Amino acid sequence: MSLLQFVVSIVLFTVLGFGIGFILNMILKTTWLPVVIAVGVLVGALVYQQIVPGIWDALILGCGMAGTVASGWTIQTLRKKGYRMF
């Protein structure tokens, strides 16, 4: 994997995790459920497929999880500030 692919993958997975988590938070009206779902899907896929990720893959997946956690934190902050749609 080249450095350019690695950098683009990190940005892509972070934005993708944030976007999907944010949309699920708005639809389901729960704060941390997307994080639980993402962890469950990730662990389930790794265990079921018996995949052992390398260091680069683990960093990319970790950035995706960071995006999902950031979406939960953002929704929680918006709710505390009084935005009712969230």
URSULCOR-V551765 format. One record per residue. N is the residue number from 1. RES is the residue in three letters. OMEGA is omega in degrees with one decimal (999 if undefined). Layout:
N;RES;OMEGA / N;RES;OMEGA
This chain:
1;MET;-179.6 / 2;SER;-179.0 / 3;LEU;179.4 / 4;LEU;177.5 / 5;GLN;-179.8 / 6;PHE;-178.8 / 7;VAL;179.2 / 8;VAL;179.1 / 9;SER;178.7 / 10;ILE;179.8 / 11;VAL;-178.2 / 12;LEU;-178.4 / 13;PHE;178.0 / 14;THR;179.8 / 15;VAL;179.0 / 16;LEU;177.6 / 17;GLY;179.1 / 18;PHE;-177.1 / 19;GLY;-179.7 / 20;ILE;178.0 / 21;GLY;-179.8 / 22;PHE;179.9 / 23;ILE;177.8 / 24;LEU;177.3 / 25;ASN;179.7 / 26;MET;-177.5 / 27;ILE;-173.3 / 28;LEU;-179.7 / 29;LYS;174.2 / 30;THR;-175.1 / 31;THR;-170.7 / 32;TRP;179.6 / 33;LEU;177.2 / 34;PRO;177.3 / 35;VAL;179.1 / 36;VAL;178.6 / 37;ILE;-179.3 / 38;ALA;178.0 / 39;VAL;178.9 / 40;GLY;178.8 / 41;VAL;-179.1 / 42;LEU;179.7 / 43;VAL;178.9 / 44;GLY;179.7 / 45;ALA;-179.8 / 46;LEU;-178.8 / 47;VAL;-177.0 / 48;TYR;-178.8 / 49;GLN;-178.4 / 50;GLN;-178.5 / 51;ILE;173.9 / 52;VAL;-176.7 / 53;PRO;174.1 / 54;GLY;-178.0 / 55;ILE;-179.3 / 56;TRP;178.8 / 57;ASP;179.3 / 58;ALA;177.3 / 59;LEU;179.7 / 60;ILE;178.3 / 61;LEU;176.4 / 62;GLY;176.6 / 63;CYS;174.8 / 64;GLY;177.0 / 65;MET;177.4 / 66;ALA;176.0 / 67;GLY;178.7 / 68;THR;177.2 / 69;VAL;178.5 / 70;ALA;178.2 / 71;SER;176.9 / 72;GLY;178.9 / 73;TRP;179.7 / 74;THR;178.6 / 75;ILE;179.5 / 76;GLN;178.3 / 77;THR;178.8 / 78;LEU;177.5 / 79;ARG;179.5 / 80;LYS;-179.0 / 81;LYS;172.5 / 82;GLY;178.1 / 83;TYR;-172.2 / 84;ARG;-177.6 / 85;MET;-180.0 / 86;PHE;999
